């Protein structure tokens, strides 16, 4: 796999689909690695995120909730 490092002003004309795919994979892996390191650096998840757990309370059955969701949707 070739390692491409293009600046924002460089053209990608002439790049093969395989090379483009390799470049995309490399970019995604770089972003995921950065995200992973950010998660591990903060030992505690944000309070706003934790506050979302257990906040949904509903006495309806799953079927009733699904029926309600479908009946409230409209096709435009």
N, C-alpha and C positions, 0 to 999 in steps of 0.2 A: 504494500500500500504506500502510495506516495503521500508525503505530508505537504499540503498546500497551505500557505499562509498568505492570503490575499488582503491587501489593504482595501478600504471602502472605495477607493478610486480606481482599482485595477479591474480589468475586464476578465470575464471567465470564458470568452470565446475560445473554442478549440478544446475545451475540457471534455473528457469522455464521461459517459453516464456512470461508469464504474468509479472514476476519480471523483465525480460529484457526490456519489453515494458515500464514498470513503470520507470525503470532507464533511458531509452532514453528520455521519456517525461520530467523527472526531469532535465536532462542535457539540453534539448532544452529550457525549461522554464528559467533555470538559465542563459543561453546565451542571450535569448531575454530580460530578465530583465536587464542584464548588458548593452546590446546595447541601450535599452530605456534610461537608466540613463545617458549614454554617450551623447545621442542626446539632452536630456534636460539640461545637464550641459553646452553644448555649445549653447548659445542662437542664434548664427548666423551660418547658413550653410556655408560650405567652399566655397570660391569664385569660385574655379574651378568647383564645382557642379552647382552653380548658373549660371555660364557662359555658360553652356550647354543649358539652356532654351532660346528658340527663335533663336537658331543658325542655324536651318535647314530651308533653303529657297529653294523652288523648284517650278517651274512654271507648272510642269506636273500635270495631274489629278491623283487621287488615282489609277485608273485603269491602267494608263500608268506606274506608279511607280511599281505596282505589276507585270505587264507584264514584265517590265525590270528586276526585281528581279528574276522571274522564268526563263526568257530566259538566264540569265547569270549563272545560276546554272547548274552544270553537275553532273551526276550520275557516281560514280567511282566504 
